[in-house]
Amino acid sequence: MYTLPALKNIQARNIFKQYGSEDWGEYLIREAHLSKRFSFHENGYYHCCASIPFPENMQRGTWTYRRNAERFQAFSRNIRVLRI
């Protein structure tokens, strides 16, 4: 039986310290790609094993630290890196 290895937290505190006051403008995210670690596509990017499209009304937003810091910090505390 295969068991998953321990999950590792990602800490974003230093990123916030260095870039937290920057205004990153608008972004458009159409989908999330799920990639297998160490597996690359011929174009050099990670190989996309699957993708999750987002509803059109949820694709657009604005990123600024002041507006999104609390949400992003809560999100970053819950991010885990899964090794496959």
mmCIF file of the N, C-alpha and C atoms, coordinates in Angstrom:
data_MODEL
# 
_entry.id   MODEL 
# 
loop_
_atom_site.group_PDB 
_atom_site.id 
_atom_site.type_symbol 
_atom_site.label_atom_id 
_atom_site.label_alt_id 
_atom_site.label_comp_id 
_atom_site.label_asym_id 
_atom_site.label_entity_id 
_atom_site.label_seq_id 
_atom_site.pdbx_PDB_ins_code 
_atom_site.Cartn_x 
_atom_site.Cartn_y 
_atom_site.Cartn_z 
_atom_site.occupancy 
_atom_site.B_iso_or_equiv 
_atom_site.pdbx_formal_charge 
_atom_site.auth_seq_id 
_atom_site.auth_comp_id 
_atom_site.auth_asym_id 
_atom_site.auth_atom_id 
_atom_site.pdbx_PDB_model_num 
ATOM 1   N N  . MET A 1 1  ? 0.843   -1.188 0.000   1.00 0.00 ? 1  MET A N  1 
ATOM 2   C CA . MET A 1 1  ? 0.000   0.000  0.000   1.00 0.00 ? 1  MET A CA 1 
ATOM 3   C C  . MET A 1 1  ? 0.886   1.249  0.000   1.00 0.00 ? 1  MET A C  1 
ATOM 4   N N  . TYR A 1 2  ? 0.572   2.181  -0.883  1.00 0.00 ? 2  TYR A N  1 
ATOM 5   C CA . TYR A 1 2  ? 1.332   3.427  -0.987  1.00 0.00 ? 2  TYR A CA 1 
ATOM 6   C C  . TYR A 1 2  ? 0.796   4.441  0.012   1.00 0.00 ? 2  TYR A C  1 
ATOM 7   N N  . THR A 1 3  ? 1.693   5.069  0.753   1.00 0.00 ? 3  THR A N  1 
ATOM 8   C CA . THR A 1 3  ? 1.272   6.140  1.660   1.00 0.00 ? 3  THR A CA 1 
ATOM 9   C C  . THR A 1 3  ? 1.922   7.438  1.204   1.00 0.00 ? 3  THR A C  1 
ATOM 10  N N  . LEU A 1 4  ? 1.201   8.518  1.339   1.00 0.00 ? 4  LEU A N  1 
ATOM 11  C CA . LEU A 1 4  ? 1.718   9.822  0.945   1.00 0.00 ? 4  LEU A CA 1 
ATOM 12  C C  . LEU A 1 4  ? 2.782   10.277 1.929   1.00 0.00 ? 4  LEU A C  1 
ATOM 13  N N  . PRO A 1 5  ? 3.856   10.896 1.430   1.00 0.00 ? 5  PRO A N  1 
ATOM 14  C CA . PRO A 1 5  ? 4.864   11.446 2.334   1.00 0.00 ? 5  PRO A CA 1 
ATOM 15  C C  . PRO A 1 5  ? 4.305   12.651 3.084   1.00 0.00 ? 5  PRO A C  1 
ATOM 16  N N  . ALA A 1 6  ? 5.033   13.076 4.093   1.00 0.00 ? 6  ALA A N  1 
ATOM 17  C CA . ALA A 1 6  ? 4.598   14.226 4.896   1.00 0.00 ? 6  ALA A CA 1 
ATOM 18  C C  . ALA A 1 6  ? 4.442   15.460 4.012   1.00 0.00 ? 6  ALA A C  1 
ATOM 19  N N  . LEU A 1 7  ? 3.478   16.280 4.333   1.00 0.00 ? 7  LEU A N  1 
ATOM 20  C CA . LEU A 1 7  ? 3.241   17.518 3.595   1.00 0.00 ? 7  LEU A CA 1 
ATOM 21  C C  . LEU A 1 7  ? 4.121   18.621 4.158   1.00 0.00 ? 7  LEU A C  1 
ATOM 22  N N  . LYS A 1 8  ? 4.532   19.530 3.295   1.00 0.00 ? 8  LYS A N  1 
ATOM 23  C CA . LYS A 1 8  ? 5.430   20.603 3.692   1.00 0.00 ? 8  LYS A CA 1 
ATOM 24  C C  . LYS A 1 8  ? 4.723   21.947 3.512   1.00 0.00 ? 8  LYS A C  1 
ATOM 25  N N  . ASN A 1 9  ? 4.801   22.811 4.508   1.00 0.00 ? 9  ASN A N  1 
ATOM 26  C CA . ASN A 1 9  ? 4.180   24.135 4.425   1.00 0.00 ? 9  ASN A CA 1 
ATOM 27  C C  . ASN A 1 9  ? 5.007   25.068 3.550   1.00 0.00 ? 9  ASN A C  1 
ATOM 28  N N  . ILE A 1 10 ? 4.336   26.008 2.925   1.00 0.00 ? 10 ILE A N  1 
ATOM 29  C CA . ILE A 1 10 ? 5.001   27.077 2.187   1.00 0.00 ? 10 ILE A CA 1 
ATOM 30  C C  . ILE A 1 10 ? 4.842   28.345 3.020   1.00 0.00 ? 10 ILE A C  1 
ATOM 31  N N  . GLN A 1 11 ? 5.947   29.007 3.319   1.00 0.00 ? 11 GLN A N  1 
ATOM 32  C CA . GLN A 1 11 ? 5.906   30.241 4.099   1.00 0.00 ? 11 GLN A CA 1 
ATOM 33  C C  . GLN A 1 11 ? 6.057   31.438 3.157   1.00 0.00 ? 11 GLN A C  1 
ATOM 34  N N  . ALA A 1 12 ? 5.101   32.350 3.190   1.00 0.00 ? 12 ALA A N  1 
ATOM 35  C CA . ALA A 1 12 ? 5.130   33.514 2.303   1.00 0.00 ? 12 ALA A CA 1 
ATOM 36  C C  . ALA A 1 12 ? 5.494   34.797 3.043   1.00 0.00 ? 12 ALA A C  1 
ATOM 37  N N  . ARG A 1 13 ? 5.919   34.701 4.291   1.00 0.00 ? 13 ARG A N  1 
ATOM 38  C CA . ARG A 1 13 ? 6.194   35.913 5.085   1.00 0.00 ? 13 ARG A CA 1 
ATOM 39  C C  . ARG A 1 13 ? 7.254   36.809 4.448   1.00 0.00 ? 13 ARG A C  1 
ATOM 40  N N  . ASN A 1 14 ? 8.364   36.223 3.980   1.00 0.00 ? 14 ASN A N  1 
ATOM 41  C CA . ASN A 1 14 ? 9.428   37.039 3.393   1.00 0.00 ? 14 ASN A CA 1 
ATOM 42  C C  . ASN A 1 14 ? 8.992   37.697 2.091   1.00 0.00 ? 14 ASN A C  1 
ATOM 43  N N  . ILE A 1 15 ? 8.136   37.034 1.346   1.00 0.00 ? 15 ILE A N  1 
ATOM 44  C CA . ILE A 1 15 ? 7.601   37.634 0.119   1.00 0.00 ? 15 ILE A CA 1 
ATOM 45  C C  . ILE A 1 15 ? 6.776   38.866 0.477   1.00 0.00 ? 15 ILE A C  1 
ATOM 46  N N  . PHE A 1 16 ? 5.949   38.756 1.511   1.00 0.00 ? 16 PHE A N  1 
ATOM 47  C CA . PHE A 1 16 ? 5.149   39.901 1.947   1.00 0.00 ? 16 PHE A CA 1 
ATOM 48  C C  . PHE A 1 16 ? 6.029   41.030 2.469   1.00 0.00 ? 16 PHE A C  1 
ATOM 49  N N  . LYS A 1 17 ? 7.098   40.702 3.185   1.00 0.00 ? 17 LYS A N  1 
ATOM 50  C CA . LYS A 1 17 ? 7.995   41.740 3.706   1.00 0.00 ? 17 LYS A CA 1 
ATOM 51  C C  . LYS A 1 17 ? 8.628   42.534 2.568   1.00 0.00 ? 17 LYS A C  1 
ATOM 52  N N  . GLN A 1 18 ? 9.051   41.834 1.516   1.00 0.00 ? 18 GLN A N  1 
ATOM 53  C CA . GLN A 1 18 ? 9.746   42.500 0.426   1.00 0.00 ? 18 GLN A CA 1 
ATOM 54  C C  . GLN A 1 18 ? 8.803   43.176 -0.567  1.00 0.00 ? 18 GLN A C  1 
ATOM 55  N N  . TYR A 1 19 ? 7.674   42.547 -0.886  1.00 0.00 ? 19 TYR A N  1 
ATOM 56  C CA . TYR A 1 19 ? 6.811   43.041 -1.961  1.00 0.00 ? 19 TYR A CA 1 
ATOM 57  C C  . TYR A 1 19 ? 5.406   43.415 -1.499  1.00 0.00 ? 19 TYR A C  1 
ATOM 58  N N  . GLY A 1 20 ? 5.158   43.409 -0.210  1.00 0.00 ? 20 GLY A N  1 
ATOM 59  C CA . GLY A 1 20 ? 3.814   43.599 0.317   1.00 0.00 ? 20 GLY A CA 1 
ATOM 60  C C  . GLY A 1 20 ? 3.144   44.909 -0.037  1.00 0.00 ? 20 GLY A C  1 
ATOM 61  N N  . SER A 1 21 ? 3.922   45.967 -0.262  1.00 0.00 ? 21 SER A N  1 
ATOM 62  C CA . SER A 1 21 ? 3.297   47.261 -0.549  1.00 0.00 ? 21 SER A CA 1 
ATOM 63  C C  . SER A 1 21 ? 3.126   47.506 -2.052  1.00 0.00 ? 21 SER A C  1 
ATOM 64  N N  . GLU A 1 22 ? 3.570   46.593 -2.881  1.00 0.00 ? 22 GLU A N  1 
ATOM 65  C CA . GLU A 1 22 ? 3.454   46.752 -4.334  1.00 0.00 ? 22 GLU A CA 1 
ATOM 66  C C  . GLU A 1 22 ? 2.009   46.569 -4.791  1.00 0.00 ? 22 GLU A C  1 
ATOM 67  N N  . ASP A 1 23 ? 1.635   47.308 -5.813  1.00 0.00 ? 23 ASP A N  1 
ATOM 68  C CA . ASP A 1 23 ? 0.334   47.131 -6.458  1.00 0.00 ? 23 ASP A CA 1 
ATOM 69  C C  . ASP A 1 23 ? 0.583   46.318 -7.721  1.00 0.00 ? 23 ASP A C  1 
ATOM 70  N N  . TRP A 1 24 ? 0.035   45.126 -7.780  1.00 0.00 ? 24 TRP A N  1 
ATOM 71  C CA . TRP A 1 24 ? 0.310   44.216 -8.889  1.00 0.00 ? 24 TRP A CA 1 
ATOM 72  C C  . TRP A 1 24 ? -0.737  44.306 -9.996  1.00 0.00 ? 24 TRP A C  1 
ATOM 73  N N  . GLY A 1 25 ? -1.686  45.205 -9.863  1.00 0.00 ? 25 GLY A N  1 
ATOM 74  C CA . GLY A 1 25 ? -2.655  45.424 -10.927 1.00 0.00 ? 25 GLY A CA 1 
ATOM 75  C C  . GLY A 1 25 ? -3.654  44.300 -11.082 1.00 0.00 ? 25 GLY A C  1 
ATOM 76  N N  . GLU A 1 26 ? -4.190  44.179 -12.283 1.00 0.00 ? 26 GLU A N  1 
ATOM 77  C CA . GLU A 1 26 ? -5.209  43.163 -12.559 1.00 0.00 ? 26 GLU A CA 1 
ATOM 78  C C  . GLU A 1 26 ? -4.563  41.890 -13.073 1.00 0.00 ? 26 GLU A C  1 
ATOM 79  N N  . TYR A 1 27 ? -5.240  40.810 -12.855 1.00 0.00 ? 27 TYR A N  1 
ATOM 80  C CA . TYR A 1 27 ? -4.775  39.520 -13.359 1.00 0.00 ? 27 TYR A CA 1 
ATOM 81  C C  . TYR A 1 27 ? -5.971  38.744 -13.876 1.00 0.00 ? 27 TYR A C  1 
ATOM 82  N N  . LEU A 1 28 ? -5.727  37.853 -14.771 1.00 0.00 ? 28 LEU A N  1 
ATOM 83  C CA . LEU A 1 28 ? -6.777  37.012 -15.328 1.00 0.00 ? 28 LEU A CA 1 
ATOM 84  C C  . LEU A 1 28 ? -6.326  35.565 -15.195 1.00 0.00 ? 28 LEU A C  1 
ATOM 85  N N  . ILE A 1 29 ? -7.079  34.785 -14.473 1.00 0.00 ? 29 ILE A N  1 
ATOM 86  C CA . ILE A 1 29 ? -6.772  33.368 -14.293 1.00 0.00 ? 29 ILE A CA 1 
ATOM 87  C C  . ILE A 1 29 ? -7.942  32.580 -14.855 1.00 0.00 ? 29 ILE A C  1 
ATOM 88  N N  . ARG A 1 30 ? -7.704  31.892 -15.945 1.00 0.00 ? 30 ARG A N  1 
ATOM 89  C CA . ARG A 1 30 ? -8.777  31.131 -16.595 1.00 0.00 ? 30 ARG A CA 1 
ATOM 90  C C  . ARG A 1 30 ? -8.926  29.730 -16.030 1.00 0.00 ? 30 ARG A C  1 
ATOM 91  N N  . GLU A 1 31 ? -7.794  29.153 -15.572 1.00 0.00 ? 31 GLU A N  1 
ATOM 92  C CA . GLU A 1 31 ? -7.841  27.788 -15.064 1.00 0.00 ? 31 GLU A CA 1 
ATOM 93  C C  . GLU A 1 31 ? -6.617  27.509 -14.203 1.00 0.00 ? 31 GLU A C  1 
ATOM 94  N N  . ALA A 1 32 ? -6.710  26.483 -13.400 1.00 0.00 ? 32 ALA A N  1 
ATOM 95  C CA . ALA A 1 32 ? -5.582  26.014 -12.594 1.00 0.00 ? 32 ALA A CA 1 
ATOM 96  C C  . ALA A 1 32 ? -5.080  24.720 -13.217 1.00 0.00 ? 32 ALA A C  1 
ATOM 97  N N  . HIS A 1 33 ? -3.768  24.605 -13.335 1.00 0.00 ? 33 HIS A N  1 
ATOM 98  C CA . HIS A 1 33 ? -3.176  23.385 -13.883 1.00 0.00 ? 33 HIS A CA 1 
ATOM 99  C C  . HIS A 1 33 ? -2.617  22.535 -12.752 1.00 0.00 ? 33 HIS A C  1 
ATOM 100 N N  . LEU A 1 34 ? -2.841  21.252 -12.827 1.00 0.00 ? 34 LEU A N  1 
ATOM 101 C CA . LEU A 1 34 ? -2.266  20.298 -11.890 1.00 0.00 ? 34 LEU A CA 1 
ATOM 102 C C  . LEU A 1 34 ? -1.129  19.596 -12.619 1.00 0.00 ? 34 LEU A C  1 
ATOM 103 N N  . SER A 1 35 ? 0.061   19.695 -12.053 1.00 0.00 ? 35 SER A N  1 
ATOM 104 C CA . SER A 1 35 ? 1.241   19.163 -12.719 1.00 0.00 ? 35 SER A CA 1 
ATOM 105 C C  . SER A 1 35 ? 1.941   18.133 -11.852 1.00 0.00 ? 35 SER A C  1 
ATOM 106 N N  . LYS A 1 36 ? 2.555   17.173 -12.507 1.00 0.00 ? 36 LYS A N  1 
ATOM 107 C CA . LYS A 1 36 ? 3.331   16.159 -11.796 1.00 0.00 ? 36 LYS A CA 1 
ATOM 108 C C  . LYS A 1 36 ? 4.757   16.667 -11.649 1.00 0.00 ? 36 LYS A C  1 
ATOM 109 N N  . ARG A 1 37 ? 5.274   16.553 -10.463 1.00 0.00 ? 37 ARG A N  1 
ATOM 110 C CA . ARG A 1 37 ? 6.615   17.029 -10.175 1.00 0.00 ? 37 ARG A CA 1 
ATOM 111 C C  . ARG A 1 37 ? 7.650   16.291 -11.032 1.00 0.00 ? 37 ARG A C  1 
ATOM 112 N N  . PHE A 1 38 ? 8.636   17.028 -11.535 1.00 0.00 ? 38 PHE A N  1 
ATOM 113 C CA . PHE A 1 38 ? 9.731   16.517 -12.365 1.00 0.00 ? 38 PHE A CA 1 
ATOM 114 C C  . PHE A 1 38 ? 9.269   15.991 -13.727 1.00 0.00 ? 38 PHE A C  1 
ATOM 115 N N  . SER A 1 39 ? 8.056   16.310 -14.130 1.00 0.00 ? 39 SER A N  1 
ATOM 116 C CA . SER A 1 39 ? 7.555   15.908 -15.441 1.00 0.00 ? 39 SER A CA 1 
ATOM 117 C C  . SER A 1 39 ? 7.349   17.179 -16.262 1.00 0.00 ? 39 SER A C  1 
ATOM 118 N N  . PHE A 1 40 ? 8.066   17.292 -17.383 1.00 0.00 ? 40 PHE A N  1 
ATOM 119 C CA . PHE A 1 40 ? 8.049   18.526 -18.153 1.00 0.00 ? 40 PHE A CA 1 
ATOM 120 C C  . PHE A 1 40 ? 7.485   18.305 -19.547 1.00 0.00 ? 40 PHE A C  1 
ATOM 121 N N  . HIS A 1 41 ? 6.816   19.326 -20.047 1.00 0.00 ? 41 HIS A N  1 
ATOM 122 C CA . HIS A 1 41 ? 6.310   19.340 -21.419 1.00 0.00 ? 41 HIS A CA 1 
ATOM 123 C C  . HIS A 1 41 ? 7.478   19.716 -22.330 1.00 0.00 ? 41 HIS A C  1 
ATOM 124 N N  . GLU A 1 42 ? 7.355   19.472 -23.618 1.00 0.00 ? 42 GLU A N  1 
ATOM 125 C CA . GLU A 1 42 ? 8.434   19.797 -24.557 1.00 0.00 ? 42 GLU A CA 1 
ATOM 126 C C  . GLU A 1 42 ? 8.732   21.292 -24.612 1.00 0.00 ? 42 GLU A C  1 
ATOM 127 N N  . ASN A 1 43 ? 7.788   22.148 -24.178 1.00 0.00 ? 43 ASN A N  1 
ATOM 128 C CA . ASN A 1 43 ? 8.028   23.592 -24.178 1.00 0.00 ? 43 ASN A CA 1 
ATOM 129 C C  . ASN A 1 43 ? 8.795   24.057 -22.939 1.00 0.00 ? 43 ASN A C  1 
ATOM 130 N N  . GLY A 1 44 ? 9.138   23.131 -22.027 1.00 0.00 ? 44 GLY A N  1 
ATOM 131 C CA . GLY A 1 44 ? 9.936   23.481 -20.856 1.00 0.00 ? 44 GLY A CA 1 
ATOM 132 C C  . GLY A 1 44 ? 9.144   23.695 -19.588 1.00 0.00 ? 44 GLY A C  1 
ATOM 133 N N  . TYR A 1 45 ? 7.850   23.909 -19.708 1.00 0.00 ? 45 TYR A N  1 
ATOM 134 C CA . TYR A 1 45 ? 7.012   24.071 -18.525 1.00 0.00 ? 45 TYR A CA 1 
ATOM 135 C C  . TYR A 1 45 ? 6.656   22.700 -17.961 1.00 0.00 ? 45 TYR A C  1 
ATOM 136 N N  . TYR A 1 46 ? 6.164   22.705 -16.730 1.00 0.00 ? 46 TYR A N  1 
ATOM 137 C CA . TYR A 1 46 ? 5.700   21.444 -16.148 1.00 0.00 ? 46 TYR A CA 1 
ATOM 138 C C  . TYR A 1 46 ? 4.588   20.851 -17.012 1.00 0.00 ? 46 TYR A C  1 
ATOM 139 N N  . HIS A 1 47 ? 4.565   19.534 -17.097 1.00 0.00 ? 47 HIS A N  1 
ATOM 140 C CA . HIS A 1 47 ? 3.519   18.839 -17.848 1.00 0.00 ? 47 HIS A CA 1 
ATOM 141 C C  . HIS A 1 47 ? 2.191   18.962 -17.102 1.00 0.00 ? 47 HIS A C  1 
ATOM 142 N N  . CYS A 1 48 ? 1.161   19.416 -17.786 1.00 0.00 ? 48 CYS A N  1 
ATOM 143 C CA . CYS A 1 48 ? -0.169  19.576 -17.188 1.00 0.00 ? 48 CYS A CA 1 
ATOM 144 C C  . CYS A 1 48 ? -0.895  18.236 -17.236 1.00 0.00 ? 48 CYS A C  1 
ATOM 145 N N  . CYS A 1 49 ? -1.103  17.637 -16.070 1.00 0.00 ? 49 CYS A N  1 
ATOM 146 C CA . CYS A 1 49 ? -1.817  16.354 -15.994 1.00 0.00 ? 49 CYS A CA 1 
ATOM 147 C C  . CYS A 1 49 ? -3.320  16.563 -16.078 1.00 0.00 ? 49 CYS A C  1 
ATOM 148 N N  . ALA A 1 50 ? -3.786  17.683 -15.545 1.00 0.00 ? 50 ALA A N  1 
ATOM 149 C CA . ALA A 1 50 ? -5.213  18.011 -15.554 1.00 0.00 ? 50 ALA A CA 1 
ATOM 150 C C  . ALA A 1 50 ? -5.351  19.510 -15.353 1.00 0.00 ? 50 ALA A C  1 
ATOM 151 N N  . SER A 1 51 ? -6.490  20.052 -15.741 1.00 0.00 ? 51 SER A N  1 
ATOM 152 C CA . SER A 1 51 ? -6.739  21.476 -15.504 1.00 0.00 ? 51 SER A CA 1 
ATOM 153 C C  . SER A 1 51 ? -8.159  21.655 -14.983 1.00 0.00 ? 51 SER A C  1 
ATOM 154 N N  . ILE A 1 52 ? -8.316  22.696 -14.188 1.00 0.00 ? 52 ILE A N  1 
ATOM 155 C CA . ILE A 1 52 ? -9.617  23.008 -13.597 1.00 0.00 ? 52 ILE A CA 1 
ATOM 156 C C  . ILE A 1 52 ? -10.020 24.393 -14.092 1.00 0.00 ? 52 ILE A C  1 
ATOM 157 N N  . PRO A 1 53 ? -10.983 24.492 -15.002 1.00 0.00 ? 53 PRO A N  1 
ATOM 158 C CA . PRO A 1 53 ? -11.408 25.806 -15.492 1.00 0.00 ? 53 PRO A CA 1 
ATOM 159 C C  . PRO A 1 53 ? -12.229 26.539 -14.428 1.00 0.00 ? 53 PRO A C  1 
ATOM 160 N N  . PHE A 1 54 ? -12.027 27.848 -14.357 1.00 0.00 ? 54 PHE A N  1 
ATOM 161 C CA . PHE A 1 54 ? -12.801 28.665 -13.431 1.00 0.00 ? 54 PHE A CA 1 
ATOM 162 C C  . PHE A 1 54 ? -13.990 29.275 -14.166 1.00 0.00 ? 54 PHE A C  1 
ATOM 163 N N  . PRO A 1 55 ? -15.115 29.459 -13.477 1.00 0.00 ? 55 PRO A N  1 
ATOM 164 C CA . PRO A 1 55 ? -16.256 30.143 -14.102 1.00 0.00 ? 55 PRO A CA 1 
ATOM 165 C C  . PRO A 1 55 ? -15.832 31.541 -14.552 1.00 0.00 ? 55 PRO A C  1 
ATOM 166 N N  . GLU A 1 56 ? -16.360 31.988 -15.672 1.00 0.00 ? 56 GLU A N  1 
ATOM 167 C CA . GLU A 1 56 ? -15.932 33.257 -16.249 1.00 0.00 ? 56 GLU A CA 1 
ATOM 168 C C  . GLU A 1 56 ? -16.073 34.434 -15.285 1.00 0.00 ? 56 GLU A C  1 
ATOM 169 N N  . ASN A 1 57 ? -17.118 34.441 -14.472 1.00 0.00 ? 57 ASN A N  1 
ATOM 170 C CA . ASN A 1 57 ? -17.320 35.571 -13.557 1.00 0.00 ? 57 ASN A CA 1 
ATOM 171 C C  . ASN A 1 57 ? -16.330 35.551 -12.392 1.00 0.00 ? 57 ASN A C  1 
ATOM 172 N N  . MET A 1 58 ? -15.519 34.511 -12.258 1.00 0.00 ? 58 MET A N  1 
ATOM 173 C CA . MET A 1 58 ? -14.547 34.440 -11.167 1.00 0.00 ? 58 MET A CA 1 
ATOM 174 C C  . MET A 1 58 ? -13.116 34.583 -11.674 1.00 0.00 ? 58 MET A C  1 
ATOM 175 N N  . GLN A 1 59 ? -12.923 34.884 -12.946 1.00 0.00 ? 59 GLN A N  1 
ATOM 176 C CA . GLN A 1 59 ? -11.587 34.894 -13.526 1.00 0.00 ? 59 GLN A CA 1 
ATOM 177 C C  . GLN A 1 59 ? -10.835 36.197 -13.312 1.00 0.00 ? 59 GLN A C  1 
ATOM 178 N N  . ARG A 1 60 ? -11.526 37.280 -13.114 1.00 0.00 ? 60 ARG A N  1 
ATOM 179 C CA . ARG A 1 60 ? -10.865 38.578 -13.086 1.00 0.00 ? 60 ARG A CA 1 
ATOM 180 C C  . ARG A 1 60 ? -10.838 39.143 -11.675 1.00 0.00 ? 60 ARG A C  1 
ATOM 181 N N  . GLY A 1 61 ? -9.752  39.811 -11.357 1.00 0.00 ? 61 GLY A N  1 
ATOM 182 C CA . GLY A 1 61 ? -9.644  40.430 -10.054 1.00 0.00 ? 61 GLY A CA 1 
ATOM 183 C C  . GLY A 1 61 ? -8.510  41.434 -10.043 1.00 0.00 ? 61 GLY A C  1 
ATOM 184 N N  . THR A 1 62 ? -8.327  42.096 -8.937  1.00 0.00 ? 62 THR A N  1 
ATOM 185 C CA . THR A 1 62 ? -7.231  43.036 -8.780  1.00 0.00 ? 62 THR A CA 1 
ATOM 186 C C  . THR A 1 62 ? -6.409  42.604 -7.595  1.00 0.00 ? 62 THR A C  1 
ATOM 187 N N  . TRP A 1 63 ? -5.123  42.680 -7.724  1.00 0.00 ? 63 TRP A N  1 
ATOM 188 C CA . TRP A 1 63 ? -4.273  42.274 -6.614  1.00 0.00 ? 63 TRP A CA 1 
ATOM 189 C C  . TRP A 1 63 ? -3.566  43.483 -6.032  1.00 0.00 ? 63 TRP A C  1 
ATOM 190 N N  . THR A 1 64 ? -3.823  43.776 -4.792  1.00 0.00 ? 64 THR A N  1 
ATOM 191 C CA . THR A 1 64 ? -3.003  44.706 -4.024  1.00 0.00 ? 64 THR A CA 1 
ATOM 192 C C  . THR A 1 64 ? -2.854  44.102 -2.649  1.00 0.00 ? 64 THR A C  1 
ATOM 193 N N  . TYR A 1 65 ? -1.743  44.361 -2.030  1.00 0.00 ? 65 TYR A N  1 
ATOM 194 C CA . TYR A 1 65 ? -1.492  43.801 -0.701  1.00 0.00 ? 65 TYR A CA 1 
ATOM 195 C C  . TYR A 1 65 ? -2.554  44.278 0.281   1.00 0.00 ? 65 TYR A C  1 
ATOM 196 N N  . ARG A 1 66 ? -2.869  45.569 0.229   1.00 0.00 ? 66 ARG A N  1 
ATOM 197 C CA . ARG A 1 66 ? -3.810  46.124 1.206   1.00 0.00 ? 66 ARG A CA 1 
ATOM 198 C C  . ARG A 1 66 ? -5.173  45.459 1.116   1.00 0.00 ? 66 ARG A C  1 
ATOM 199 N N  . ARG A 1 67 ? -5.641  45.183 -0.092  1.00 0.00 ? 67 ARG A N  1 
ATOM 200 C CA . ARG A 1 67 ? -6.964  44.588 -0.262  1.00 0.00 ? 67 ARG A CA 1 
ATOM 201 C C  . ARG A 1 67 ? -7.000  43.101 0.028   1.00 0.00 ? 67 ARG A C  1 
ATOM 202 N N  . ASN A 1 68 ? -5.924  42.417 -0.279  1.00 0.00 ? 68 ASN A N  1 
ATOM 203 C CA . ASN A 1 68 ? -5.971  40.961 -0.257  1.00 0.00 ? 68 ASN A CA 1 
ATOM 204 C C  . ASN A 1 68 ? -5.045  40.305 0.758   1.00 0.00 ? 68 ASN A C  1 
ATOM 205 N N  . ALA A 1 69 ? -4.351  41.084 1.555   1.00 0.00 ? 69 ALA A N  1 
ATOM 206 C CA . ALA A 1 69 ? -3.358  40.506 2.458   1.00 0.00 ? 69 ALA A CA 1 
ATOM 207 C C  . ALA A 1 69 ? -3.963  39.491 3.417   1.00 0.00 ? 69 ALA A C  1 
ATOM 208 N N  . GLU A 1 70 ? -5.067  39.840 4.027   1.00 0.00 ? 70 GLU A N  1 
ATOM 209 C CA . GLU A 1 70 ? -5.668  38.928 5.002   1.00 0.00 ? 70 GLU A CA 1 
ATOM 210 C C  . GLU A 1 70 ? -6.112  37.629 4.331   1.00 0.00 ? 70 GLU A C  1 
ATOM 211 N N  . ARG A 1 71 ? -6.754  37.746 3.173   1.00 0.00 ? 71 ARG A N  1 
ATOM 212 C CA . ARG A 1 71 ? -7.190  36.546 2.444   1.00 0.00 ? 71 ARG A CA 1 
ATOM 213 C C  . ARG A 1 71 ? -6.004  35.699 2.005   1.00 0.00 ? 71 ARG A C  1 
ATOM 214 N N  . PHE A 1 72 ? -4.956  36.365 1.478   1.00 0.00 ? 72 PHE A N  1 
ATOM 215 C CA . PHE A 1 72 ? -3.805  35.623 0.982   1.00 0.00 ? 72 PHE A CA 1 
ATOM 216 C C  . PHE A 1 72 ? -3.039  34.963 2.122   1.00 0.00 ? 72 PHE A C  1 
ATOM 217 N N  . GLN A 1 73 ? -2.910  35.655 3.244   1.00 0.00 ? 73 GLN A N  1 
ATOM 218 C CA . GLN A 1 73 ? -2.209  35.057 4.378   1.00 0.00 ? 73 GLN A CA 1 
ATOM 219 C C  . GLN A 1 73 ? -2.951  33.829 4.874   1.00 0.00 ? 73 GLN A C  1 
ATOM 220 N N  . ALA A 1 74 ? -4.270  33.901 4.940   1.00 0.00 ? 74 ALA A N  1 
ATOM 221 C CA . ALA A 1 74 ? -5.052  32.737 5.356   1.00 0.00 ? 74 ALA A CA 1 
ATOM 222 C C  . ALA A 1 74 ? -4.877  31.615 4.342   1.00 0.00 ? 74 ALA A C  1 
ATOM 223 N N  . PHE A 1 75 ? -4.875  31.959 3.057   1.00 0.00 ? 75 PHE A N  1 
ATOM 224 C CA . PHE A 1 75 ? -4.691  30.968 2.003   1.00 0.00 ? 75 PHE A CA 1 
ATOM 225 C C  . PHE A 1 75 ? -3.303  30.339 2.087   1.00 0.00 ? 75 PHE A C  1 
ATOM 226 N N  . SER A 1 76 ? -2.262  31.181 2.269   1.00 0.00 ? 76 SER A N  1 
ATOM 227 C CA . SER A 1 76 ? -0.897  30.656 2.273   1.00 0.00 ? 76 SER A CA 1 
ATOM 228 C C  . SER A 1 76 ? -0.637  29.762 3.476   1.00 0.00 ? 76 SER A C  1 
ATOM 229 N N  . ARG A 1 77 ? -1.360  29.974 4.565   1.00 0.00 ? 77 ARG A N  1 
ATOM 230 C CA . ARG A 1 77 ? -1.208  29.078 5.720   1.00 0.00 ? 77 ARG A CA 1 
ATOM 231 C C  . ARG A 1 77 ? -1.746  27.692 5.408   1.00 0.00 ? 77 ARG A C  1 
ATOM 232 N N  . ASN A 1 78 ? -2.667  27.605 4.449   1.00 0.00 ? 78 ASN A N  1 
ATOM 233 C CA . ASN A 1 78 ? -3.296  26.332 4.131   1.00 0.00 ? 78 ASN A CA 1 
ATOM 234 C C  . ASN A 1 78 ? -2.705  25.636 2.908   1.00 0.00 ? 78 ASN A C  1 
ATOM 235 N N  . ILE A 1 79 ? -1.769  26.291 2.219   1.00 0.00 ? 79 ILE A N  1 
ATOM 236 C CA . ILE A 1 79 ? -1.150  25.670 1.045   1.00 0.00 ? 79 ILE A CA 1 
ATOM 237 C C  . ILE A 1 79 ? -0.221  24.559 1.516   1.00 0.00 ? 79 ILE A C  1 
ATOM 238 N N  . ARG A 1 80 ? -0.267  23.476 0.841   1.00 0.00 ? 80 ARG A N  1 
ATOM 239 C CA . ARG A 1 80 ? 0.622   22.353 1.133   1.00 0.00 ? 80 ARG A CA 1 
ATOM 240 C C  . ARG A 1 80 ? 1.249   21.893 -0.185  1.00 0.00 ? 80 ARG A C  1 
ATOM 241 N N  . VAL A 1 81 ? 2.474   21.451 -0.109  1.00 0.00 ? 81 VAL A N  1 
ATOM 242 C CA . VAL A 1 81 ? 3.127   20.884 -1.281  1.00 0.00 ? 81 VAL A CA 1 
ATOM 243 C C  . VAL A 1 81 ? 2.983   19.377 -1.191  1.00 0.00 ? 81 VAL A C  1 
ATOM 244 N N  . LEU A 1 82 ? 2.388   18.794 -2.194  1.00 0.00 ? 82 LEU A N  1 
ATOM 245 C CA . LEU A 1 82 ? 2.171   17.352 -2.223  1.00 0.00 ? 82 LEU A CA 1 
ATOM 246 C C  . LEU A 1 82 ? 3.194   16.726 -3.150  1.00 0.00 ? 82 LEU A C  1 
ATOM 247 N N  . ARG A 1 83 ? 4.015   15.864 -2.608  1.00 0.00 ? 83 ARG A N  1 
ATOM 248 C CA . ARG A 1 83 ? 5.021   15.178 -3.422  1.00 0.00 ? 83 ARG A CA 1 
ATOM 249 C C  . ARG A 1 83 ? 4.434   13.876 -3.927  1.00 0.00 ? 83 ARG A C  1 
ATOM 250 N N  . ILE A 1 84 ? 4.504   13.692 -5.222  1.00 0.00 ? 84 ILE A N  1 
ATOM 251 C CA . ILE A 1 84 ? 3.969   12.465 -5.824  1.00 0.00 ? 84 ILE A CA 1 
ATOM 252 C C  . ILE A 1 84 ? 5.123   11.679 -6.427  1.00 0.00 ? 84 ILE A C  1 
# 
